[in-house]
Amino acid sequence: MTRILSTLVLAGCCGAAWAQQLEPRAYSVSPTGVNIVLIGYTHAAGDLNFDPSIPIDNGSARINATVLGYFRSLNVFGRSANVSAAVPYSWGHLQGNYLGEYTQIYRSGPTDSLTRFSINLYGAPAMKLKEFARYKQKTNIGATIVVTAPTGQYDPNKAINLGTNRWSFKPEVGFSRAIRQSRMVLDGYFGVWMFTANPNVQGRKRTQDPIGTAQFHLSYDLKPRLWAAFDATFYRGGRTYLDGVRRNDLQSNSRIGGTVSIPVARRQSVKFSYSVGLYTTIGGDFQMFSAGYQYLWGGGL
């Protein structure tokens, strides 16, 4: 029983969700001084794929998460930039057969918090509301750093934990190109997740190789503030080591999905997204549904 529960976590059924994130228009800009509060919900369900040498069958999970987030647009040396933070809370069931014995477990609690800083290096200077009203996007090129902190619930004596007991960092570069004649926007992001060691996984030290990520999005403006997008991501890497012993859990996975953003009032909008695993070697082959509500103020709006 302990072996299967430990493997469910080490396979990355929850942690791999960082690499799976699909976020169209991440390099779009807002007037300086805009604030946004986000309340979101995500449901993920599907199969778990393991190291082939481990005798586990029919692994699956159902995971739910809520998130409270805050975003603010900035002027950094004349360039448009933003900073955001998110605090999630998760709960869910994991189950599977180990040597023919059915095992399941339930966990709920806070997971690791996330902060993000992004700056547009080309194509989008910092703008007040009047300047922003005249702004027509062409090509934006930007850079981002994402940091997750080990604030999630973690007990080294338990095989299943919601927190990872380590820091994670993702530097990223991205571009966003508006195709004005067709009201379409093409986005591409390229980043690398890097991880510090978890010094205590049931008394052992766990390290993990970096995970390279790539995302592509093609979105279409149906009308002002109402748009829909096709999303795709690919990520590879993340092999883990326990006390220096390499495991056969290299990830090489991809996902596709769609997103729609709908304005509901002058300062409010809702966003819905859905994605599925296209190809999964190790980790969660999940169907994921997300819904979020945004309220914005400031910046002269």
C-alpha positions in Angstrom: 0.0 0.0 0.0 2.7 2.5 0.9 4.5 1.7 -2.4 1.5 2.5 -4.6 0.7 5.7 -2.7 4.3 6.9 -2.9 4.4 6.1 -6.6 1.2 8.1 -7.3 2.9 11.2 -5.9 6.3 10.6 -7.4 4.8 10.1 -10.8 3.7 13.7 -10.7 0.0 13.3 -10.8 -0.4 16.7 -9.1 3.0 18.4 -9.6 3.0 17.9 -13.4 0.0 20.2 -13.6 2.4 23.1 -13.6 3.9 22.0 -16.9 0.4 21.3 -18.3 -0.9 24.9 -17.8 -2.5 26.4 -20.9 -2.8 30.2 -20.8 -3.6 32.0 -24.0 -2.8 35.7 -24.3 -0.4 35.6 -21.4 1.6 38.4 -23.1 -1.3 40.8 -23.8 -1.0 44.1 -22.1 -3.2 46.3 -19.8 -3.0 50.0 -18.9 -0.6 50.7 -16.0 -2.2 50.4 -12.6 -4.9 47.9 -13.5 -5.8 45.4 -10.7 -7.5 42.1 -11.2 -8.9 39.6 -8.6 -9.4 36.1 -9.8 -11.5 33.3 -8.3 -11.1 30.0 -10.1 -12.0 26.3 -10.0 -10.3 23.3 -11.8 -11.4 19.7 -12.1 -9.1 17.1 -13.4 -9.9 13.4 -13.9 -8.2 10.5 -15.7 -5.6 7.8 -15.8 -2.2 7.7 -14.2 0.8 6.3 -16.2 3.7 4.9 -14.2 7.3 3.6 -14.5 6.8 0.3 -16.5 8.8 -1.6 -13.9 6.3 -0.8 -11.1 3.4 -3.4 -10.8 0.5 -0.9 -10.7 -2.7 -1.3 -12.8 -5.7 0.9 -13.3 -4.2 4.0 -11.7 -6.5 7.0 -11.8 -7.3 10.2 -10.0 -10.0 12.8 -9.5 -8.5 16.2 -8.4 -10.3 19.5 -7.7 -8.7 22.8 -6.9 -9.8 26.4 -6.1 -7.6 29.4 -6.5 -7.6 33.0 -5.3 -5.3 35.2 -7.4 -4.3 38.8 -7.7 -2.8 40.7 -10.7 -1.4 44.2 -11.1 0.0 45.8 -14.3 3.2 47.9 -13.8 5.5 50.4 -15.5 9.0 49.0 -15.3 11.6 51.3 -17.0 9.0 52.4 -19.5 8.0 48.8 -20.4 4.6 47.2 -19.7 4.9 44.6 -17.0 2.8 42.8 -14.5 3.0 40.8 -11.3 0.6 38.2 -10.0 0.2 35.7 -7.2 -2.1 32.7 -6.6 -3.0 30.7 -3.5 -4.6 27.3 -4.4 -6.5 24.8 -2.3 -6.9 21.2 -3.6 -8.8 18.0 -2.7 -9.2 14.7 -4.5 -9.1 10.9 -4.6 -6.3 8.7 -6.0 -6.7 5.0 -6.6 -5.1 2.0 -8.2 -4.2 -1.7 -8.0 -0.8 -2.7 -6.6 -0.1 -6.5 -7.0 -3.8 -7.0 -7.4 -4.8 -5.2 -4.3 -7.1 -2.1 -4.7 -6.0 1.0 -2.8 -7.3 4.5 -2.6 -6.7 7.7 -0.6 -8.2 11.1 -0.2 -6.4 14.4 0.6 -7.5 18.0 1.0 -5.6 21.1 1.9 -3.5 24.0 0.6 -1.0 23.4 -2.2 2.1 25.3 -3.1 1.6 29.1 -3.8 2.7 30.7 -7.0 4.0 34.1 -8.0 4.7 35.4 -11.5 6.5 38.5 -12.9 6.3 39.3 -16.6 7.7 42.1 -18.7 7.2 43.0 -22.4 10.6 43.7 -23.9 9.4 44.6 -27.4 6.2 46.0 -28.9 4.3 47.1 -25.8 5.5 50.1 -23.8 3.9 51.0 -20.5 0.7 53.0 -21.2 -1.9 55.1 -19.4 -5.5 54.5 -20.3 -5.6 57.2 -23.0 -2.6 55.8 -24.7 -3.8 52.3 -24.4 -7.1 53.2 -26.1 -5.1 54.1 -29.2 -2.8 51.0 -29.0 -3.0 48.4 -31.8 -1.0 45.3 -31.0 1.4 44.0 -33.7 4.1 41.8 -32.2 5.0 41.6 -28.5 8.0 39.8 -27.1 8.4 39.3 -23.4 10.0 37.4 -20.6 8.6 35.8 -17.5 9.7 34.2 -14.2 7.4 32.0 -12.3 8.2 30.8 -8.7 6.3 28.3 -6.6 7.0 28.3 -2.9 6.7 25.2 -0.6 3.7 26.5 1.3 1.5 23.5 0.6 0.5 20.9 3.1 3.3 18.4 3.6 4.1 15.7 6.1 7.3 13.7 5.4 5.9 10.7 7.1 3.0 10.5 4.6 3.2 9.0 1.2 0.6 11.4 -0.3 1.1 15.1 0.1 -0.4 18.2 -1.5 2.7 20.2 -1.1 6.0 19.4 -2.8 8.4 20.5 0.0 10.7 22.3 -2.5 11.0 25.5 -4.6 10.3 25.5 -8.3 11.3 28.1 -10.9 10.3 28.6 -14.6 12.0 31.2 -16.7 10.2 31.7 -20.0 10.2 33.8 -23.2 7.1 34.4 -25.3 5.8 36.2 -28.3 2.3 37.3 -29.2 1.5 38.3 -32.8 -1.8 40.0 -33.7 -3.1 39.2 -37.3 -5.2 42.3 -37.6 -7.0 41.5 -40.9 -8.4 38.3 -39.4 -8.9 39.4 -35.8 -6.6 36.5 -34.7 -3.7 36.4 -32.2 -0.9 33.8 -32.4 1.0 33.1 -29.1 4.0 31.0 -28.4 5.9 30.5 -25.1 9.0 28.5 -24.3 10.2 27.8 -20.8 12.0 25.4 -18.4 10.8 24.3 -15.0 13.7 23.8 -12.5 13.4 22.3 -9.1 15.3 22.3 -5.8 15.6 19.0 -3.9 13.0 17.6 -1.6 15.3 16.5 1.3 12.7 14.2 3.0 10.5 11.9 1.0 9.8 9.3 3.7 13.5 9.6 4.8 15.0 9.8 1.3 16.2 12.7 -0.8 14.3 13.3 -4.1 15.7 15.4 -7.0 14.3 16.1 -10.4 15.7 17.0 -13.8 14.3 20.2 -15.5 11.2 20.0 -17.6 11.2 21.9 -20.9 7.8 23.3 -22.0 6.3 24.8 -25.1 2.9 26.3 -25.6 1.0 27.6 -28.7 -2.3 29.4 -28.9 -4.4 30.7 -31.7 -7.2 32.9 -30.6 -10.0 34.8 -32.4 -11.8 38.0 -31.3 -15.5 37.5 -31.8 -16.2 41.0 -30.5 -14.4 43.4 -28.0 -13.4 41.4 -24.9 -15.1 38.2 -26.2 -12.6 35.7 -27.6 -12.0 32.0 -28.1 -8.7 30.1 -28.4 -7.3 26.8 -29.5 -4.5 25.7 -27.1 -1.6 23.2 -27.3 1.4 22.4 -25.1 4.3 19.9 -25.1 6.7 19.2 -22.2 9.6 16.8 -21.8 12.0 15.9 -19.0 11.5 15.7 -15.3 13.2 12.4 -14.6 13.5 11.9 -10.8 16.1 10.4 -8.5 15.7 8.9 -5.0 18.9 9.1 -3.0 20.7 9.4 -6.3 19.1 6.3 -7.9 17.6 7.1 -11.3 13.9 6.2 -11.9 12.4 5.3 -15.3 10.0 8.2 -15.3 11.0 10.6 -18.0 8.0 12.6 -19.1 7.2 13.3 -22.8 3.7 14.6 -22.9 1.4 16.8 -24.8 -2.1 18.4 -24.4 -4.6 20.2 -26.6 -7.7 22.2 -25.5 -9.7 25.4 -25.9 -10.5 28.5 -24.0 -13.3 31.1 -24.2 -13.4 34.5 -22.3 -16.7 36.2 -21.9 -17.4 39.7 -20.6 -20.3 39.9 -18.2 -20.0 43.6 -17.2 -17.7 46.5 -17.7 -15.3 45.4 -15.0 -16.1 41.7 -14.9 -15.5 38.6 -17.1 -15.6 34.8 -16.9 -13.3 32.3 -18.6 -13.8 28.7 -19.3 -11.2 26.2 -20.6 -11.0 22.5 -21.3 -8.1 20.3 -22.3 -7.2 16.6 -22.8 -4.0 14.6 -23.0 -2.9 14.1 -26.6 0.1 11.9 -25.7 1.3 10.8 -22.3 4.2 8.7 -21.3 4.5 9.3 -17.5 2.1 11.2 -15.3 -1.6 12.1 -15.4 -3.5 11.6 -18.7 -6.2 14.0 -17.5 -9.3 15.7 -18.8 -9.2 19.1 -17.2 -12.0 21.7 -16.9 -11.5 25.2 -15.5 -13.7 28.1 -14.8 -12.7 31.5 -13.5 -14.3 34.9 -12.5 -12.3 38.1 -12.9 -13.0 41.6 -11.4 -10.8 44.5 -12.4 -10.4 48.1 -11.3 -7.8 50.9 -11.4 -5.7 52.2 -14.3 -8.3 54.9 -15.1 -10.9 52.3 -16.0 
